[in-house]
Amino acid sequence: MASPLIDLMVESDRRNRRADDGIFRIQEPRAPINYPEDIVVSKVKAAPRPKLRPKMGLLDHNHKPSFEPTGDSLFKEYLGVELEVEMASHKFKDRGETIYEVFHRLNKKDPEFCVVKKDGSLDCGFEICTRPAALELQREVWRGFFTNPPEGLTVSDRCGIHVHLSKAAMTNLQIGKIINFIHRPQNRKFIQLIAQRGSKKHCDFNMKGALKHSHPNYRNQFHHYSPVNLLNRDTVEIRIFAGSVDLAIILKNLEFCHALLKFTFPGVASIAESGEVSEFIKFVKSSRLFYPNLVNYLAHNGYADRFSVVTPTKIRRIL
């Protein structure tokens, strides 16, 4: 006795059979096929799409965080942070436990916000690298992290903070203005004040840099340890800052880079003005409530005549 399912397959094949000469027949409208009740057609569900696992633990130095920007930024002004830290105990066992805690705290809301990597220049430390994010989101994440930071984190003179600015937000001329401002010999004292350190092996302040060096023909003259590193494909890396685990200092560095990005924006300052510290100070003063940590740092370090300290109350009033 033939199976009902086989009979249905034969009937379907008969209806769809083609002529021997390869020309399709004009088919009559098909009558609906009524499946016998004893045939159960199971629905096969598609396998769920596997979720990408975040890169956990202490990764090799060549690993990179996600390059997908996050946070709201109208002009694509995204910043990424590289924060180098050491373990106060100099014990690798303590480092492993701290790395686990750092990773899970910073990635609490976004599992791909940062990775933790090895750094050959450190004794018993590691490097925290974040994905590109809007300034306000960087502030939010780091404030949450330092509300109750992991124990044992410290810095040495080998540590630094590097801030990456997205090239998608900048023109070549704007990049040239940034190079000129940071490398200009007349601005050296101010840059060292902001950076909180002098020239180092891994950040050579004595290297010459000018407006023209933003042009692709000149970029090969720069090396990785330049104060402004142009060798990355998607970012301009500001490498001037000393290491710190002080929240106010980290936010000051981020605000300085964002303010410099805005200051060099086309139409804000001329080429001549964009190289002057006095013009930059005027710009920061006009935007003082948006850069409270930078303003407070300058007010306590020789610019009290230009700024008054910004308190949280004043910020809430404007926002």
Secondary structure, DSSP 8 states (H G I E B T S, - for coil): ---HHHHHHHHHHHHT---TTS--------------TT------------------SEE-TT-----S-BS--TT--EEEEEEEEEETT--HHHHHHHHHHHHHHHTSS-TTSEEEE--TT-SSEEEEEE--EEHHHHHHHHHHHHHS--TTEE--TT-EEEEEEEGGG--HHHHHHHHHHHH-GGGHHHHHHHHTS--BTTB-TTS---GGGGSTTTGGG--TTSSEE--SSSEEEEEEEE----HHHHHHHHHHHHHHHHHTSTTTS-TTGGG-HHHHHHHHHHTGGG-HHHHHHHHTTT-TTT-----HHHHHHH-
